């Protein structure tokens, strides 16, 4: 089985954690309906841990930066979270 996610979006609401970062990654979904292009933002909660190979580089992320995140999806009772590898 495969549990892999790749996101490219804008960093938003960055919060420093004890061993990493929590941030939202905003992606834009667009489609055409009745000849008109509709767009809406989707917000993905992502946790980046400093003990990963690129973990120290995550300290350089600023709000509004374009980010590429690759990882796995984990579900909780409250919401959906993405843990980056």
C-alpha positions in Angstrom: 0.0 0.0 0.0 1.1 3.6 -0.6 0.5 6.6 1.7 2.3 9.4 0.0 1.3 13.1 -0.6 3.0 15.9 -2.5 1.9 19.5 -2.0 3.1 22.7 -3.6 1.6 25.8 -2.1 2.1 28.9 0.0 3.2 28.7 3.6 0.8 30.3 6.1 0.3 30.4 9.9 3.7 29.1 10.8 4.1 28.1 14.5 7.3 27.0 16.2 7.0 23.7 18.1 9.5 22.1 20.5 10.9 19.7 17.8 9.7 21.2 14.6 7.1 23.5 12.9 3.4 23.5 12.3 2.1 25.4 9.3 -0.7 25.6 6.8 0.0 25.0 3.2 -2.5 26.8 0.9 -3.2 25.2 -2.4 -5.5 26.7 -5.1 -8.1 24.5 -6.8 -9.7 25.8 -10.0 -12.3 24.6 -12.3 -14.6 25.9 -15.1 -18.3 26.0 -14.5 -20.8 27.5 -17.0 -17.8 29.0 -18.9 -16.5 30.8 -15.8 -13.3 29.9 -14.0 -13.9 29.3 -10.2 -11.0 29.2 -7.8 -10.9 28.4 -4.1 -8.2 27.9 -1.5 -7.6 24.7 0.4 -5.7 24.7 3.7 -3.5 21.7 4.7 -2.1 21.4 8.2 1.5 20.2 8.0 4.0 19.2 10.7 7.7 19.4 9.9 10.1 17.7 12.3 13.7 18.9 12.7 15.1 15.4 13.0 14.3 14.7 9.3 17.2 15.1 6.8 15.9 18.5 5.7 14.5 19.4 9.1 17.0 22.3 9.8 16.1 23.9 6.5 12.5 24.1 7.6 13.5 26.8 10.0 14.1 29.1 7.0 10.4 29.0 5.9 8.6 32.3 6.1 4.9 33.1 5.6 4.1 33.5 1.9 7.0 31.3 0.7 6.2 28.8 -2.0 6.9 25.4 -0.4 7.1 21.8 -1.7 6.1 19.2 1.0 6.3 15.4 0.6 5.1 13.1 3.2 2.3 10.8 4.5 -1.3 11.5 5.6 -2.3 10.6 9.2 -5.8 11.0 10.4 -6.9 12.0 13.9 -10.2 12.4 15.6 -10.1 16.2 15.2 -8.7 16.7 11.7 -6.4 15.5 8.9 -2.7 16.1 9.3 0.2 15.7 6.9 3.5 14.6 8.4 6.4 15.5 6.1 9.2 13.0 5.6 
